[in-house]
Amino acid sequence: MTSNSLNGQNGSGQNDRPAGDEAVDTAPVADTTDPGRIDEKGSSRLGLLFATAAFAVFVVVGLGIWWSLQPEKFDVEQNAAELAGVEASELVPGTATVGAAIRVASSLLDKPGGYLHNDVLPPGVLMDNMPSWEYGALTELRDSVRSMRNDFSRSQTQSLENENLKQADSQFNFNADAWFLPSAEEEYGRGIRALEDYLTALQSGTDASARFYTRADNLNAYLQVVEKRLGSYGQRLTASVGDAELTAALTNASGGQALVDRTPWYEIDNVFFEARGYSWALLHMMQALAIDFQDVLATKNAEVSMQQIIRDLEQATIRKWSPMVLNGHGFGVLANHSLVLASYIARTNAAVLDLRNLLQRG
């Protein structure tokens, strides 16, 4: 028994190891990384990237649609009364016209998205319809302010020009594409303030140089510019079809020959929206002139012609429900929005010509 005990003790002793002297397991460790989990992480990151990109596209497209909406029309008489701070019955001749010009200019800067014609970042830089609309409205604004400076505010050719109108004319003719040092918005803002100063002086009567002469020859000079603008837009719109006879019929061209080449397909919507912007601004200006020149129009029996101009411009600026400018031909399946607008502009131009004849001979 002693021998067996010793043998057992020796055997157990051989299996004992001192503390801290454990054997190192050199067996290879199995790779527990799951390839499926790596693919899952990569897929989730890719999905997040696509979702972010889709959201960005959605925001840009949504803003582009919202910013492309034409500004609402406004009441020119109420607008002038608010700007002058008086009742509509207390307005002096000229305030409705000046107030309409101020509101048109303010709409360019304050509408959703602001002034987009000079944008260099998306979504504005990706848009072309509203910038074209803005340029059309700006063209009419420039013509109106120039007429105020040269005709409406001067009693005769040798009279002094108003300094506020001189400044406004200069500011609004600043480069429409300028975006930095100075930007077009800054210059047009100064033009708006100059018109506001002129309106205040005109309404108060404290400044002898702030006058507005409602004479037939002044109105006729302005309408002469309008007639040329409408003729140009009508011709550019009908050139979307490239039909020489149709272009001649709608623009009163002689000889039945188109005076311009067919509008490239990628510029059709630009021409359309530029003409729409001009028509929108002209509508409010004609409504204002109908108020300020009410006595002259009545004396010349020209009230019907003025109302005809306003009605046709109203139709030219109604809401367009189609998401794109269609360019159908004749009586085909698709409409031709350019020809529809050209027909209203041609009618407006004819009424302007009648009005000018009445002002000269009525």
KOLGU-707884 format. One line per 10 residues: number of its first residue (from 1); their letters; for each residue x, y, z of C-alpha. Coordinates in pm, 1 decimal, padded with zeros to 6 digits. Layout:
N
NUM = A = X,Y,Z ~ ... .
//
This chain:
362
1 = MTSNSLNGQN = 00000.0,00000.0,00000.0 ~ 00287.1,00230.4,00069.4 ~ 00435.2,00156.6,-00263.9 ~ 00108.5,00216.5,-00439.9 ~ 00060.7,00537.9,-00247.4 ~ 00404.1,00659.0,-00340.8 ~ 00343.0,00565.5,-00698.3 ~ 00012.9,00756.6,-00692.5 ~ 00177.0,01055.6,-00534.6 ~ 00455.2,01049.7,-00789.7 .
11 = GSGQNDRPAG = 00203.3,01020.2,-01074.1 ~ -00005.2,01306.4,-00951.5 ~ 00304.0,01512.1,-00888.4 ~ 00417.4,01467.1,-01245.2 ~ 00085.5,01615.0,-01366.3 ~ 00104.5,01921.3,-01140.7 ~ 00240.3,02250.8,-01290.2 ~ 00355.4,02550.6,-01099.6 ~ 00120.7,02855.2,-01098.7 ~ 00200.6,03108.5,-01367.8 .
21 = DEAVDTAPVA = 00373.2,02849.4,-01579.6 ~ 00071.9,02749.8,-01788.8 ~ 00124.7,02594.7,-02129.3 ~ 00066.3,02818.1,-02430.4 ~ -00187.5,02681.8,-02676.1 ~ -00032.5,02714.7,-03019.7 ~ -00332.1,02575.2,-03208.3 ~ -00452.8,02804.4,-03495.9 ~ -00753.6,03025.9,-03412.2 ~ -01049.4,02989.8,-03644.1 .
31 = DTTDPGRIDE = -01170.2,03308.5,-03831.5 ~ -01512.6,03388.3,-03688.6 ~ -01577.1,03682.7,-03925.4 ~ -01901.7,03627.8,-04120.4 ~ -01875.7,03728.3,-04489.2 ~ -02250.4,03771.0,-04490.3 ~ -02226.7,04043.0,-04225.7 ~ -01968.6,04232.1,-04435.0 ~ -02199.4,04223.6,-04738.2 ~ -02486.7,04335.9,-04518.3 .
41 = KGSSRLGLLF = -02290.7,04639.1,-04391.5 ~ -02186.1,04734.2,-04744.8 ~ -02542.9,04702.3,-04869.2 ~ -02675.4,04919.0,-04587.0 ~ -02421.6,05191.1,-04661.8 ~ -02502.7,05177.0,-05032.6 ~ -02873.9,05197.5,-04954.8 ~ -02816.4,05499.5,-04731.2 ~ -02617.5,05665.9,-05008.5 ~ -02895.1,05605.3,-05261.7 .
51 = ATAAFAVFVV = -03159.4,05729.5,-05017.8 ~ -02963.2,06050.4,-04955.5 ~ -02915.4,06107.9,-05326.1 ~ -03285.6,06042.1,-05394.6 ~ -03385.4,06286.7,-05118.9 ~ -03152.3,06552.4,-05259.8 ~ -03299.3,06506.3,-05608.1 ~ -03650.3,06525.2,-05463.2 ~ -03571.2,06851.7,-05283.1 ~ -03407.6,07008.2,-05590.7 .
61 = VGLGIWWSLQ = -03695.0,06905.4,-05820.2 ~ -03955.7,07018.3,-05567.2 ~ -03793.1,07357.7,-05522.1 ~ -03754.8,07390.3,-05898.2 ~ -04128.5,07330.2,-05952.4 ~ -04225.9,07569.7,-05672.8 ~ -03989.2,07841.3,-05788.0 ~ -04113.9,07808.9,-06147.8 ~ -04468.2,07920.0,-06061.6 ~ -04568.7,08257.4,-06205.0 .
71 = PEKFDVEQNA = -04628.5,08521.1,-05934.2 ~ -04988.8,08607.7,-05857.8 ~ -05145.6,08903.7,-06033.2 ~ -05219.6,09209.6,-05819.8 ~ -05463.9,09498.5,-05808.0 ~ -05272.9,09801.4,-05939.4 ~ -05497.5,10060.3,-05775.3 ~ -05486.0,09896.2,-05432.6 ~ -05110.9,09848.3,-05468.5 ~ -05059.0,10219.4,-05543.6 .
81 = AELAGVEASE = -05275.4,10322.6,-05248.6 ~ -05072.9,10103.0,-05012.9 ~ -04742.8,10239.5,-05141.9 ~ -04859.5,10600.5,-05123.0 ~ -05027.0,10554.4,-04784.4 ~ -05356.5,10710.7,-04895.5 ~ -05703.1,10603.2,-05003.2 ~ -05750.9,10496.2,-05364.3 ~ -05969.3,10802.3,-05427.5 ~ -05682.5,11031.6,-05321.6 .
91 = LVPGTATVGA = -05425.6,10901.7,-05570.4 ~ -05277.5,11161.0,-05805.3 ~ -05222.1,11078.4,-06174.4 ~ -04909.7,10870.7,-06222.0 ~ -04902.8,10689.6,-05887.1 ~ -05075.7,10380.0,-06029.0 ~ -04817.3,10351.9,-06307.3 ~ -04517.9,10410.2,-06080.1 ~ -04664.2,10176.1,-05818.4 ~ -04710.0,09901.8,-06080.0 .
101 = AIRVASSLLD = -04344.9,09935.1,-06183.2 ~ -04236.9,09909.8,-05817.8 ~ -04448.6,09599.5,-05761.4 ~ -04319.9,09428.8,-06078.0 ~ -03961.2,09496.8,-05970.9 ~ -04030.9,09374.8,-05617.1 ~ -04189.1,09056.6,-05753.8 ~ -03865.9,08975.8,-05937.1 ~ -03671.6,08990.8,-05611.0 ~ -03925.5,08868.0,-05353.7 .
111 = KPGGYLHNDV = -04106.0,08581.0,-05528.3 ~ -04031.8,08220.7,-05416.3 ~ -03665.3,08153.4,-05484.7 ~ -03590.9,08522.7,-05533.9 ~ -03415.8,08643.4,-05846.7 ~ -03290.5,08334.2,-06031.0 ~ -03149.7,08472.9,-06355.1 ~ -02800.3,08511.6,-06208.8 ~ -02790.4,08200.7,-05987.6 ~ -02472.2,07993.8,-05994.6 .
121 = LPPGVLMDNM = -02582.5,07719.5,-05752.7 ~ -02857.7,07453.7,-05779.0 ~ -03144.3,07444.7,-05817.8 ~ -03144.1,07793.1,-05972.2 ~ -02852.1,07724.6,-06204.9 ~ -03035.3,07415.5,-06336.3 ~ -03352.8,07611.3,-06420.4 ~ -03418.7,07804.2,-06740.3 ~ -03796.3,07866.6,-06752.9 ~ -03825.7,08108.9,-06461.8 .
131 = PSWEYGALTE = -03501.7,08293.4,-06546.6 ~ -03644.8,08346.0,-06896.6 ~ -03972.3,08467.0,-06744.1 ~ -03778.2,08708.9,-06525.6 ~ -03593.2,08852.1,-06823.8 ~ -03920.2,08913.8,-07007.2 ~ -04066.9,09097.3,-06707.8 ~ -03741.0,09288.5,-06665.5 ~ -03754.7,09396.4,-07031.3 ~ -04098.9,09552.0,-06982.0 .
141 = LRDSVRSMRN = -03987.8,09711.7,-06653.8 ~ -03691.6,09874.2,-06826.8 ~ -03914.8,10007.6,-07105.8 ~ -04162.9,10152.2,-06855.7 ~ -03901.2,10323.0,-06640.1 ~ -03729.7,10462.7,-06950.5 ~ -04063.2,10607.2,-07067.6 ~ -04120.9,10761.6,-06725.4 ~ -03780.8,10923.4,-06739.6 ~ -03799.7,11050.0,-07099.0 .
151 = DFSRSQTQSL = -04171.1,11112.4,-07156.5 ~ -04419.6,11085.4,-06870.4 ~ -04226.5,11302.7,-06624.3 ~ -04129.8,11580.6,-06868.2 ~ -04349.5,11862.8,-06989.5 ~ -04140.5,11924.6,-07301.5 ~ -03820.0,11810.9,-07468.6 ~ -03612.4,12085.7,-07305.2 ~ -03734.0,12021.4,-06949.7 ~ -03506.2,11871.4,-06686.0 .
161 = ENENLKQADS = -03530.5,11500.8,-06610.9 ~ -03615.3,11377.1,-06263.1 ~ -03309.4,11256.7,-06069.9 ~ -03489.6,10963.9,-05906.2 ~ -03611.1,10835.8,-06242.3 ~ -03265.3,10888.4,-06387.4 ~ -03117.0,10671.5,-06113.4 ~ -03389.0,10407.4,-06143.5 ~ -03336.8,10383.3,-06519.8 ~ -02964.5,10331.9,-06467.9 .
171 = QFNFNADAWF = -03009.7,10070.3,-06193.8 ~ -03261.3,09855.3,-06380.7 ~ -03039.8,09847.7,-06689.7 ~ -02762.5,09682.6,-06489.9 ~ -02638.9,09345.5,-06620.0 ~ -02908.8,09086.8,-06545.4 ~ -02649.0,08807.7,-06509.9 ~ -02427.8,08978.6,-06249.1 ~ -02418.5,08785.2,-05922.7 ~ -02131.3,08935.1,-05720.7 .
181 = LPSAEEEYGR = -01981.3,09275.9,-05639.7 ~ -02234.1,09413.7,-05710.8 ~ -02513.8,09169.8,-05779.1 ~ -02815.1,09240.5,-05995.2 ~ -03037.5,09214.4,-05687.3 ~ -02847.3,09496.1,-05515.9 ~ -02872.1,09726.7,-05816.4 ~ -03240.0,09652.7,-05875.3 ~ -03307.4,09712.4,-05506.3 ~ -03158.5,10061.0,-05542.6 .
191 = GIRALEDYLT = -03379.2,10114.7,-05845.8 ~ -03687.4,10020.8,-05642.6 ~ -03594.9,10269.4,-05370.3 ~ -03546.3,10542.8,-05632.1 ~ -03894.6,10473.2,-05770.8 ~ -04038.2,10478.6,-05418.4 ~ -03882.0,10821.2,-05359.1 ~ -04030.1,10945.5,-05686.1 ~ -04375.5,10811.2,-05595.8 ~ -04362.8,10975.6,-05252.0 .
201 = ALQSGTDASA = -04266.1,11310.5,-05404.1 ~ -04527.5,11272.2,-05675.9 ~ -04808.5,11197.6,-05432.5 ~ -04712.3,11471.6,-05186.0 ~ -04648.2,11736.7,-05452.0 ~ -04359.1,11884.0,-05252.9 ~ -04098.2,11835.1,-05526.3 ~ -04147.6,12049.6,-05835.6 ~ -03937.5,11808.8,-06044.3 ~ -04158.4,11510.4,-05957.5 .
211 = RFYTRADNLN = -04437.9,11537.8,-06211.9 ~ -04634.8,11295.7,-06428.3 ~ -04793.7,11438.8,-06743.3 ~ -05090.7,11238.2,-06871.4 ~ -05081.9,11354.3,-07231.9 ~ -05176.3,11158.2,-07541.5 ~ -04835.4,11205.8,-07702.6 ~ -04656.2,11064.7,-07395.8 ~ -04875.6,10754.7,-07395.0 ~ -04835.5,10715.2,-07769.8 .
221 = AYLQVVEKRL = -04455.2,10720.7,-07738.8 ~ -04466.9,10440.5,-07482.0 ~ -04708.2,10233.2,-07691.8 ~ -04475.4,10262.5,-07988.0 ~ -04211.2,10071.3,-07790.4 ~ -04470.9,09816.2,-07674.5 ~ -04578.6,09756.4,-08034.5 ~ -04224.9,09668.7,-08138.3 ~ -04173.7,09438.2,-07839.7 ~ -04496.2,09250.6,-07907.5 .
231 = GSYGQRLTAS = -04408.9,09215.4,-08274.5 ~ -04071.4,09066.5,-08186.9 ~ -04214.0,08819.5,-07935.3 ~ -04491.5,08716.1,-08172.3 ~ -04242.9,08641.3,-08446.7 ~ -04011.9,08443.5,-08217.2 ~ -04304.4,08239.4,-08086.6 ~ -04439.7,08148.4,-08429.5 ~ -04088.1,08056.2,-08541.4 ~ -04120.2,07749.6,-08315.2 .
241 = VGDAELTAAL = -04308.3,07585.9,-08602.9 ~ -04089.0,07706.9,-08885.3 ~ -04391.0,07770.9,-09109.6 ~ -04318.1,08082.4,-09319.3 ~ -04682.2,08151.8,-09410.3 ~ -04803.3,08106.9,-09053.2 ~ -04528.3,08330.0,-08917.8 ~ -04612.4,08598.1,-09173.6 ~ -04984.1,08579.6,-09091.3 ~ -04938.6,08617.5,-08717.5 .
251 = TNASGGQALV = -04668.7,08884.4,-08732.7 ~ -04797.0,09085.3,-09033.1 ~ -04471.7,09015.4,-09221.2 ~ -04474.1,09112.7,-09585.6 ~ -04422.7,08872.6,-09872.2 ~ -04514.6,08562.6,-09671.7 ~ -04154.1,08494.3,-09578.7 ~ -04036.4,08413.7,-09228.2 ~ -03800.7,08680.3,-09100.8 ~ -03628.4,08449.3,-08856.9 .
261 = DRTPWYEIDN = -03509.7,08091.4,-08870.7 ~ -03697.3,07817.2,-08692.0 ~ -03645.5,07825.2,-08316.8 ~ -03426.1,07533.1,-08199.7 ~ -03625.1,07277.7,-07999.6 ~ -03420.2,07338.9,-07684.7 ~ -03501.4,07713.6,-07690.0 ~ -03876.9,07692.7,-07749.0 ~ -03962.7,07692.0,-07378.3 ~ -03721.5,07980.8,-07312.4 .
271 = VFFEARGYSW = -03888.9,08200.7,-07574.8 ~ -04232.5,08100.6,-07444.3 ~ -04159.5,08192.2,-07082.6 ~ -03981.5,08514.7,-07174.9 ~ -04290.7,08624.2,-07368.9 ~ -04508.3,08521.3,-07074.5 ~ -04300.6,08730.3,-06835.7 ~ -04322.7,09032.7,-07062.7 ~ -04700.2,08987.5,-07098.8 ~ -04743.8,08957.6,-06719.9 .
281 = ALLHMMQALA = -04558.5,09282.3,-06653.3 ~ -04727.2,09460.7,-06946.6 ~ -05071.8,09356.3,-06820.6 ~ -05021.2,09540.9,-06492.1 ~ -04868.3,09841.6,-06664.4 ~ -05162.8,09873.6,-06903.3 ~ -05408.3,09841.6,-06613.7 ~ -05223.2,10121.3,-06434.6 ~ -05214.0,10341.0,-06746.2 ~ -05588.4,10289.7,-06791.4 .
291 = IDFQDVLATK = -05633.5,10448.4,-06447.1 ~ -05386.3,10735.0,-06483.9 ~ -05488.7,10819.8,-06842.6 ~ -05860.6,10771.1,-06787.8 ~ -05952.1,11124.2,-06897.6 ~ -05731.1,11109.6,-07206.2 ~ -05873.2,10773.1,-07313.6 ~ -06228.4,10900.7,-07267.7 ~ -06157.0,11213.3,-07471.6 ~ -06003.4,11007.9,-07754.4 .
301 = NAEVSMQQII = -06279.4,10741.5,-07743.1 ~ -06001.8,10486.5,-07681.5 ~ -06134.1,10312.6,-07371.5 ~ -06257.1,10009.6,-07567.3 ~ -05916.3,09958.1,-07728.6 ~ -05743.5,09977.3,-07389.8 ~ -05981.7,09721.0,-07242.7 ~ -05923.0,09493.5,-07541.2 ~ -05548.3,09505.5,-07472.4 ~ -05604.7,09417.2,-07108.0 .
311 = RDLEQATIRK = -05839.8,09127.2,-07192.0 ~ -05595.8,08971.5,-07438.3 ~ -05307.0,09005.3,-07192.5 ~ -05520.3,08841.1,-06925.5 ~ -05566.8,08541.7,-07154.5 ~ -05197.1,08536.8,-07242.9 ~ -05102.4,08505.1,-06875.0 ~ -05355.4,08252.1,-06746.6 ~ -05214.2,07946.5,-06570.2 ~ -05053.3,07682.3,-06791.3 .
321 = WSPMVLNGHG = -05149.9,07337.3,-06664.3 ~ -04918.3,07135.1,-06884.9 ~ -04591.0,07051.6,-06706.1 ~ -04399.6,07124.6,-07025.4 ~ -04427.6,07350.1,-07328.1 ~ -04576.9,07143.1,-07608.9 ~ -04488.0,07205.4,-07970.4 ~ -04755.5,07035.5,-08176.0 ~ -04835.4,07142.4,-08530.3 ~ -05163.7,07246.2,-08688.7 .
331 = FGVLANHSLV = -05461.3,07039.5,-08574.3 ~ -05253.4,06746.8,-08450.8 ~ -05286.7,06552.1,-08128.3 ~ -05060.2,06779.2,-07924.8 ~ -05119.7,07148.8,-07859.4 ~ -04871.7,07416.9,-07956.7 ~ -04842.5,07652.1,-07660.3 ~ -04616.0,07890.7,-07847.9 ~ -04877.9,07946.4,-08120.3 ~ -05153.9,07996.4,-07863.2 .
341 = LASYIARTNA = -04951.3,08263.6,-07686.3 ~ -04852.4,08415.7,-08021.1 ~ -05219.2,08452.1,-08117.5 ~ -05296.6,08648.9,-07800.6 ~ -04988.2,08864.5,-07848.4 ~ -05090.7,08931.5,-08209.6 ~ -05437.8,09038.3,-08092.1 ~ -05280.7,09260.1,-07827.6 ~ -05050.5,09414.7,-08084.9 ~ -05343.3,09488.4,-08315.6 .
351 = AVLDLRNLLQ = -05529.2,09657.6,-08029.3 ~ -05218.2,09862.1,-07943.5 ~ -05202.9,09980.3,-08304.6 ~ -05570.2,10082.3,-08291.0 ~ -05510.8,10265.9,-07965.2 ~ -05217.0,10456.2,-08109.2 ~ -05425.6,10563.7,-08409.9 ~ -05698.9,10689.9,-08180.3 ~ -05451.5,10882.9,-07966.9 ~ -05310.7,11049.4,-08277.9 .
361 = RG = -05638.0,11125.7,-08458.0 ~ -05920.7,11059.0,-08212.6 .
//
